[in-house]
């Protein structure tokens, strides 16, 4: 499908994490003061210890950006069409992550830190997932990793660069270095709002990167948090998306695209100032295994078509398709055979 793609056309920069996933009792959310469909950071080991002692857990290569890149790579099909940067520890967890990423065909170039590899507790209740991340090594990514000549070559090779908003808590400097390079060299820089807390507590970091961002992804709860913290005075997703699209932009040669997913409701896209809604085919309740990674998969599907210069409708269609595949499976995993009709 993506045979004609050059190596490294897509680059992801983010927080590589090992997902430790389990279906838990709702009381566990109450105990740790968690919401059913949210993402937070923690410095505490307690939740991981409880999951390992009380539940049957599954280990999955995770981290939002890495998930999206793995999905895009799976759909593109050409080995090393995508590259990925992030910081890990020199430990067994890191080996699991490398194995999973390479299995998917992603060219991973991790920065190695003396801290342990980051983990994410994925607490599944019903169809919802609550993410609790202990960044550890992921929090120690530095711009020096990009300045290594071999790594910077991967930045130069990329036509499209993507970071989930979670990376704003780690290395805004790295995001800005690459985003500015993209703006000057007419490459596409993409970012995800990723979680309500980022819009609320990391809004300065987010607003510093947005002028260099060509495509902004998010979901309805993140859009609502963004609108509230920016005092936009509206809860209408279409209006919020339009306002994000209209923010100042460094690379004026193309307008900003904003893509907001809303679960089973239509995907809202603003392109060239025009709002388009793309319907999502509803899934039967019994088809839903868990929604962990659904948003990441949407971005992966979208970008897999975008790097092949497909029209917007095809990018969104593939995003919806990829999210649907992931929702029917446990965690952000996918079948060996890729059956999206390009």
LUMDOVEX-479399 format. One line per field, with one value per residue (C-alpha): residue number from 0; x, y, z. Coordinates in steps of 0.25 Angstrom, whole numbers, plus 5000, padded with zeros to 4 digits. Example, Ala and Ser with C-alpha at 12.3 -4.5 7.8 and 13.67 -1.06 7.14 Angstrom:
<nodes>
n: 0, 1
u: 5049, 5055
v: 4982, 4996
w: 5031, 5029
</nodes>
This chain:
<nodes>
n: 0, 1, 2, 3, 4, 5, 6, 7, 8, 9, 10, 11, 12, 13, 14, 15, 16, 17, 18, 19, 20, 21, 22, 23, 24, 25, 26, 27, 28, 29, 30, 31, 32, 33, 34, 35, 36, 37, 38, 39, 40, 41, 42, 43, 44, 45, 46, 47, 48, 49, 50, 51, 52, 53, 54, 55, 56, 57, 58, 59, 60, 61, 62, 63, 64, 65, 66, 67, 68, 69, 70, 71, 72, 73, 74, 75, 76, 77, 78, 79, 80, 81, 82, 83, 84, 85, 86, 87, 88, 89, 90, 91, 92, 93, 94, 95, 96, 97, 98, 99, 100, 101, 102, 103, 104, 105, 106, 107, 108, 109, 110, 111, 112, 113, 114, 115, 116, 117, 118, 119, 120, 121, 122, 123, 124, 125, 126, 127, 128, 129, 130, 131, 132, 133, 134, 135, 136, 137, 138, 139, 140, 141, 142, 143, 144, 145, 146, 147, 148, 149, 150, 151, 152, 153, 154, 155, 156, 157, 158, 159, 160, 161, 162, 163, 164, 165, 166, 167, 168, 169, 170, 171, 172, 173, 174, 175, 176, 177, 178, 179, 180, 181, 182, 183, 184, 185, 186, 187, 188, 189, 190, 191, 192, 193, 194, 195, 196, 197, 198, 199, 200, 201, 202, 203, 204, 205, 206, 207, 208, 209, 210, 211, 212, 213, 214, 215, 216, 217, 218, 219, 220, 221, 222, 223, 224, 225, 226, 227, 228, 229, 230, 231, 232, 233, 234, 235, 236, 237, 238, 239, 240, 241, 242, 243, 244, 245, 246, 247, 248, 249, 250, 251, 252, 253, 254, 255, 256, 257, 258, 259, 260, 261, 262, 263, 264, 265, 266, 267, 268, 269, 270, 271, 272, 273, 274, 275, 276, 277, 278, 279, 280, 281, 282, 283, 284, 285, 286, 287, 288, 289, 290, 291, 292, 293, 294, 295, 296, 297, 298, 299, 300, 301, 302, 303, 304, 305, 306, 307, 308, 309, 310, 311, 312, 313, 314, 315, 316, 317, 318, 319, 320, 321, 322, 323, 324, 325, 326, 327, 328, 329, 330, 331, 332, 333, 334, 335, 336, 337, 338, 339, 340, 341
u: 5000, 5011, 5022, 5025, 5028, 5042, 5048, 5045, 5034, 5027, 5034, 5028, 5034, 5027, 5027, 5030, 5023, 5019, 5004, 5000, 4986, 4974, 4959, 4957, 4946, 4940, 4944, 4958, 4956, 4949, 4960, 4971, 4961, 4961, 4951, 4947, 4951, 4963, 4978, 4987, 5002, 5006, 5019, 5013, 5016, 5003, 4994, 5004, 5006, 4991, 4989, 5000, 4995, 4980, 4978, 4981, 4990, 4994, 5007, 5006, 5016, 5009, 5011, 5001, 5011, 5017, 5003, 5000, 5013, 5012, 4997, 5002, 5014, 5005, 4995, 5007, 5013, 5027, 5038, 5043, 5034, 5033, 5043, 5041, 5049, 5046, 5054, 5055, 5063, 5073, 5064, 5055, 5043, 5051, 5054, 5039, 5037, 5048, 5043, 5028, 5032, 5042, 5031, 5023, 5034, 5036, 5051, 5052, 5063, 5062, 5070, 5075, 5074, 5078, 5064, 5054, 5046, 5032, 5019, 5005, 4994, 4982, 4969, 4958, 4944, 4933, 4936, 4945, 4959, 4966, 4981, 4991, 5005, 5018, 5028, 5041, 5051, 5041, 5042, 5057, 5057, 5066, 5068, 5083, 5077, 5072, 5085, 5092, 5095, 5089, 5076, 5075, 5076, 5063, 5057, 5061, 5056, 5042, 5031, 5021, 5025, 5015, 5015, 5004, 5002, 5007, 5021, 5018, 5021, 5035, 5042, 5035, 5049, 5050, 5036, 5039, 5053, 5046, 5033, 5041, 5049, 5036, 5031, 5043, 5044, 5030, 5028, 5015, 5016, 5004, 5001, 4989, 4982, 4983, 4977, 4968, 4979, 4989, 4979, 4978, 4992, 5001, 4994, 5006, 5014, 5003, 5001, 5016, 5016, 5002, 5007, 5017, 5006, 4999, 4990, 4983, 4976, 4967, 4954, 4942, 4946, 4959, 4953, 4943, 4955, 4963, 4951, 4949, 4963, 4964, 4951, 4945, 4931, 4926, 4924, 4921, 4932, 4931, 4933, 4944, 4951, 4949, 4956, 4968, 4969, 4969, 4981, 4993, 5002, 5017, 5016, 5006, 5007, 4996, 4984, 4983, 4975, 4968, 4962, 4953, 4947, 4935, 4934, 4922, 4918, 4923, 4938, 4939, 4949, 4953, 4961, 4963, 4953, 4942, 4936, 4932, 4926, 4930, 4920, 4925, 4918, 4913, 4919, 4910, 4912, 4917, 4928, 4935, 4946, 4952, 4955, 4969, 4977, 4965, 4969, 4984, 4979, 4970, 4983, 4991, 4981, 4979, 4994, 4996, 4988, 4993, 5007, 5002, 4996, 4982, 4970, 4964, 4952, 4961, 4970, 4958, 4952, 4965, 4966, 4951, 4955, 4967, 4960, 4949, 4960, 4966, 4953, 4950, 4963, 4970, 4979, 4986, 4988, 4985, 4983, 4995, 4987, 4983, 4970, 4968, 4964, 4972
v: 5000, 5010, 5003, 5017, 5024, 5028, 5022, 5031, 5040, 5040, 5043, 5042, 5049, 5045, 5037, 5022, 5015, 5000, 4999, 4991, 4988, 4981, 4982, 4987, 4989, 5003, 5004, 5005, 5018, 5024, 5019, 5027, 5038, 5035, 5038, 5027, 5033, 5042, 5043, 5047, 5047, 5041, 5039, 5028, 5013, 5009, 5008, 4999, 4990, 4988, 4985, 4974, 4968, 4968, 4967, 4959, 4969, 4970, 4977, 4985, 4995, 5008, 5023, 5031, 5036, 5022, 5016, 5025, 5023, 5007, 5008, 5017, 5008, 4996, 5002, 5008, 4994, 4999, 4995, 5008, 5017, 5023, 5027, 5030, 5037, 5036, 5033, 5020, 5013, 5002, 4991, 4979, 4988, 4995, 4982, 4979, 4993, 4991, 4977, 4982, 4994, 4987, 4976, 4987, 4992, 5005, 5010, 5014, 5022, 5023, 5032, 5023, 5029, 5024, 5025, 5013, 5012, 5019, 5011, 5014, 5008, 5005, 5003, 4998, 4999, 4996, 5002, 5013, 5014, 5023, 5025, 5027, 5030, 5029, 5036, 5032, 5031, 5037, 5050, 5051, 5053, 5065, 5073, 5067, 5054, 5062, 5069, 5056, 5056, 5042, 5046, 5060, 5053, 5046, 5059, 5064, 5052, 5053, 5060, 5059, 5060, 5056, 5058, 5055, 5067, 5058, 5062, 5076, 5072, 5066, 5075, 5087, 5091, 5078, 5080, 5095, 5091, 5081, 5089, 5102, 5093, 5088, 5102, 5107, 5095, 5094, 5080, 5077, 5078, 5071, 5071, 5065, 5072, 5059, 5061, 5072, 5074, 5078, 5089, 5094, 5093, 5093, 5103, 5113, 5101, 5097, 5112, 5113, 5101, 5103, 5115, 5104, 5093, 5090, 5079, 5079, 5066, 5065, 5059, 5066, 5066, 5072, 5083, 5086, 5088, 5096, 5105, 5107, 5110, 5120, 5126, 5124, 5126, 5114, 5099, 5096, 5087, 5093, 5107, 5102, 5095, 5108, 5116, 5107, 5107, 5122, 5124, 5131, 5122, 5123, 5115, 5124, 5116, 5106, 5108, 5100, 5087, 5083, 5069, 5067, 5053, 5051, 5036, 5030, 5044, 5051, 5055, 5070, 5075, 5090, 5091, 5105, 5110, 5101, 5091, 5077, 5066, 5051, 5041, 5029, 5016, 5012, 4999, 4989, 4989, 4974, 4978, 4988, 4981, 4994, 5008, 5009, 5014, 5017, 5032, 5028, 5019, 5029, 5038, 5027, 5023, 5038, 5040, 5027, 5033, 5047, 5044, 5037, 5051, 5045, 5054, 5059, 5050, 5037, 5042, 5043, 5030, 5022, 5028, 5024, 5010, 5009, 5013, 5003, 4992, 4995, 4997, 4982, 4978, 4979, 4991, 4997, 4984, 4980, 4968, 4963, 4966, 4980, 4981, 4996, 4998, 5010
w: 5000, 5004, 4995, 4989, 5002, 5005, 5018, 5030, 5024, 5037, 5050, 5064, 5077, 5090, 5103, 5101, 5112, 5115, 5117, 5129, 5125, 5133, 5135, 5149, 5159, 5159, 5173, 5169, 5161, 5174, 5183, 5174, 5171, 5156, 5145, 5136, 5123, 5126, 5127, 5138, 5143, 5156, 5164, 5172, 5171, 5179, 5167, 5159, 5171, 5174, 5159, 5159, 5172, 5170, 5155, 5143, 5135, 5120, 5116, 5103, 5096, 5099, 5100, 5091, 5081, 5079, 5078, 5067, 5059, 5061, 5055, 5043, 5041, 5040, 5030, 5022, 5021, 5017, 5027, 5034, 5027, 5041, 5052, 5067, 5078, 5092, 5105, 5112, 5123, 5121, 5126, 5123, 5120, 5109, 5103, 5102, 5096, 5085, 5082, 5080, 5072, 5063, 5061, 5055, 5046, 5053, 5053, 5068, 5073, 5088, 5097, 5108, 5123, 5136, 5141, 5139, 5126, 5128, 5130, 5129, 5137, 5128, 5137, 5129, 5134, 5124, 5111, 5117, 5121, 5131, 5129, 5140, 5135, 5143, 5133, 5139, 5128, 5118, 5126, 5123, 5108, 5104, 5092, 5091, 5086, 5074, 5072, 5069, 5054, 5051, 5059, 5052, 5039, 5043, 5045, 5032, 5025, 5031, 5023, 5035, 5050, 5061, 5076, 5086, 5095, 5106, 5101, 5106, 5120, 5116, 5106, 5099, 5095, 5086, 5081, 5077, 5071, 5061, 5059, 5055, 5045, 5039, 5038, 5031, 5022, 5018, 5026, 5033, 5048, 5056, 5071, 5079, 5091, 5097, 5111, 5118, 5128, 5117, 5113, 5127, 5134, 5122, 5114, 5112, 5107, 5097, 5093, 5090, 5080, 5073, 5064, 5058, 5057, 5044, 5049, 5062, 5067, 5079, 5085, 5090, 5105, 5101, 5092, 5104, 5113, 5103, 5101, 5116, 5119, 5107, 5111, 5097, 5103, 5095, 5096, 5082, 5077, 5062, 5068, 5077, 5065, 5056, 5067, 5068, 5053, 5053, 5063, 5058, 5049, 5046, 5032, 5025, 5012, 5017, 5027, 5040, 5040, 5052, 5054, 5066, 5069, 5078, 5080, 5072, 5068, 5055, 5054, 5052, 5042, 5039, 5027, 5020, 5030, 5025, 5035, 5030, 5038, 5036, 5041, 5049, 5047, 5061, 5067, 5075, 5090, 5089, 5079, 5088, 5096, 5101, 5096, 5100, 5089, 5080, 5079, 5076, 5065, 5059, 5058, 5052, 5042, 5038, 5037, 5029, 5018, 5020, 5017, 5004, 5000, 5000, 5001, 5015, 5014, 5012, 5023, 5033, 5027, 5030, 5044, 5047, 5042, 5050, 5063, 5060, 5058, 5072, 5079, 5076, 5082, 5096, 5096, 5084, 5077, 5063, 5054, 5045, 5033, 5029, 5022, 5019, 5005, 5000
</nodes>
